Amino acid sequence: MAAPSLMLGLWLLLPLLALVLTWAGRTGRQRSWWIGASLFLLVVAVFFTLASWGTSDVTKLNHLFAAVPQRLPPAEPLWPLLTPLVLALPYRMAALQGLLAAAYGAVPLLLAHRWGLASWAGWWALLILFSPLLRSFLQNGITRQGLAVLLLVPLWLASSGLLPPRRGLIGASTLLSALSHTTFPISLLAALLPAALRGDWTGRWPRWRAPWQLAGAGRGIGWVRLVFGVVALALRSEEHTSELQSHSDLVCRLLLEKK
């Protein structure tokens, strides 16, 4: 990990940029808002790149990409295709982890802007990026499953009725998710869960409703959605996503292989 003073400075910069987004959103300064959002995502990418450098999963994958790419998980065919990109990046998988975190931050920024809540965008992004529910994906460097879940966001938004479905985007992102990680079936069920709980699934895409319209539509069902959503996220974040979770595990496995 980088110097603590540098990491602290980057971390403190994020709420300051969130304040800039709040100011720009409330005053209607669209250009300033987009500049602030871009700087926010840049800082997120740098922060998580440096924070994940040296973690067990990132270190293991860096070794596999550079030395033995044939040992990449065969059930996740997307990663061999990304080998040239990973090797070209500075910090390799750590940089990819930083870009993944920035993508997770971009989702709430774009949704808040679309829904006319631009002044809250930065704070929403911070809540997601530093949520304990996503610590395995973002804070522990579990890039592969984190990418697989991120690619299912368009499907989740459509099944939740929060955005109108775009079938081409949903189909392409879902296919890439299936090629990214072996826990895809679990993540797919979690993404489709809101449609089942809404009670209006008829074999077609659920009718789109704005998020503020969902609040008044059956408070009991709303609470069920919330509880199931939190439980699903918690279970998914605790999935066993890596063969090696610590440096001690790495040493033990190397000793066993030598035997």
N, C-alpha and C positions, 0 to 999 in steps of 0.2 A: 504494500500500500504506500501511497505517496506520503510526504511529510504531513504530520497532523495539522500544522498551521495552514498549509495550502488547502487541505480538505475542509477545515473549519471555515476558511474564507469562502470557498465555493458554496458550502452549505448555507452560510449567512447571506450569500448573494441571492439565493433562490427566493426567500420571503421578500427581499427588497424588490425583486423583479415582479413578484406577485402584487406588490403594492402599486407598481407602475401599471400593471394590467388593470387593477381596480380603478386607478385614476383615469386611464385612457378609456376604459369602458364607460365610466360614469359621465365623462365629458364628451363622449362621442368622437374621440380622435382615433379614427380607424387606422391610419398609417402608423401612429405611435403604438397602437395596440399590437399590430402585426410585427413591428420591429421588436417590441418587448417580448412577444411570444416566441419569436425566433431566437432571441438572446436567452430566454428561459430554457428552451430546449437544448441550446448549445451547452449551457452550463450543466444541465442534467446529463448530457452525453459525456462530458469530460469528467464530471463527478463520479458517475457509476463506472466509467472505464478505469479510472485510477483506483476506485474502491474495490473492484473485483479482481484487479491484477494480483495474482498469487493465490487466489482461492483454489480449493482442490479441484473443482470441476473444470474451471478455466485452465488450470495448469495441465490437467490430464488431457483435455481436448487439444490444447496447443501442441503437446507432444505427439498426439495421434495424427493431427493434420500435417505436421512437419516431418515426422519420422516413419510412421506406419499407418498411412491413410487407409490401407486395406483392413485395418482393425476397427474402423468406424462402425457403429451399429448398423448391421445390414437391413434391419427393419425400418430404418430411417433414411431412405435413399436421397433425401434432399441435401444432406450434409456433404456427401462426396461431391455433389455438383457445386457446392459452395466453396470447395477447397481452394481454388485459385483466388477467390475474393478474400477469404480468411487469411491466407498467407501474404497477401498484398497489403493488408491493413497493419498500421502500427499497433502494437500490443495484441494483435491477432484476435483471439476470442474475447479478450477483455474489451477491445474496441467494439466488437459486435454486441457485447453485453451493454455497453454504453448506448449504442444506437437503439437497441431494444428498449431500454429504459426511456429514451427520448420518445420513442413511438408510443409507449404507454402513457407518457405525459401529454402527447399530442392529442390523444383521444378525448380527454375531458376538455382540453382547450378548444378543439373544433366543435364539440357538442355544445359547450357553453356559448360559444359565439353564434352558432346556428339557432339556439333557443332564446337568443336575446338576453343572455345572462353573462355577458363578456366580463363584467366587473368581478365576477366570482371565479373566473376560469383558473387563475393561478393558484388559488387556495384549494380548489377541487383537485387540481393536478398534484399538489403537494400531499393531499390526503391519500391519494392513490399511490403515489410513488413511495411513500414512507409508511404505508399501511402494514401492520403485522401480518395480515392475511396474504400479502404478496412478498414476504421476506425471502422465501425460497427462490422465487423467480428473479427478483431484482436485487436483493441485498446479499444473497448467497451465490449469485452467479449461475443459476440454473437456466442457462440460455435456451436450451433445446425445448424444454416444455414451456418455458415462457413465450417463445415464439409461436408454438403450436396453439396456445390459448389466445394470444393476441390475434392470430389469423382468424379465429372464430368470432371476433367481436362483431363483424357485420351480420353474421347469422344471429347472434344473441340480441342485437339491437332490433332486428326484424321480428324475431320471435317474441320479444318483449312488447312490440308495438310502439317502440320509441322512435323509430324511423321507418319510412316506407321501404319495402324490400327492393333491392337491385340484384336481380337473379344472376347476372353475369359476374358481378363482384363477389357475391356470396358463393357461387359455385367455384370460382378460381381460388378464393382464399381458403375455402373448406378443403379443397383438394391439396393445397400446399400444407395445410395443417395436418392432414392425414399422413403426409410424407415426412413430417418434422419430428414426430415423437410417438412412441408406442402407447402412450396414455390417451391417444386421440379419441377412442370410444367413450371414455369417461368424460372428457371435456366436451364432446359432442352432445352427450345426454344433458350435461349441465347447461349448454347453450340453448337446447330445445326445451328445457324445463319451464321457462316462463310462459311459453305458448300453451303447455299442458295445464298450468295453474290458472291461466286467464279464463278458462272455461268457455272460450268461443272458438276453439280449434275445430275446423270442419273439413280438414284435408286441404284447405287453401291457406295462403298466408293470412295471419290475423289482420283484422282491420287496423290501420294505423291510427294512433291517437297521440296528440302532443303529451309530453310528460305531465303537465299540470292538469290534464283531463283525467289521468289515471288516478290521481289522489282521491277524487270523489266517487270513484266507481267501486263500491263495495269495500268498505274498510277492513272487513274480516278477511277477504281474499287478499287484500293488500298486505296485511300482516303475515299471512301464510307465505306470500311471495318473498317478503323480506327475510323471514326466518329460513326458508329453504335456500334462498340465494346465499345468505351468510354461511349456512352449514355447507353448502356445495363448494363455496370458495375455500372454506377452511379445510375441508377434506382434500380438495384438489391441491392446495398449497402444501399439504403434508405428504403428498404422494412420494414414493421412493423414486426419485428422478435421476439418480446417478449411481453407478456401480461403486464409486468411491466418494465418500463424503468428507474425508479428512486425510491429512498427510500420514497419520498413523495407519489408516486403512491401506494407503498406497504402499507403505513399507511392508506391511504384513503380506499383501498380495504378491509383491515382488519376491519376498522370501519363500512363499509357498510355491511360486512358479519355478524358482531355482531348485527346489527339492524335487 
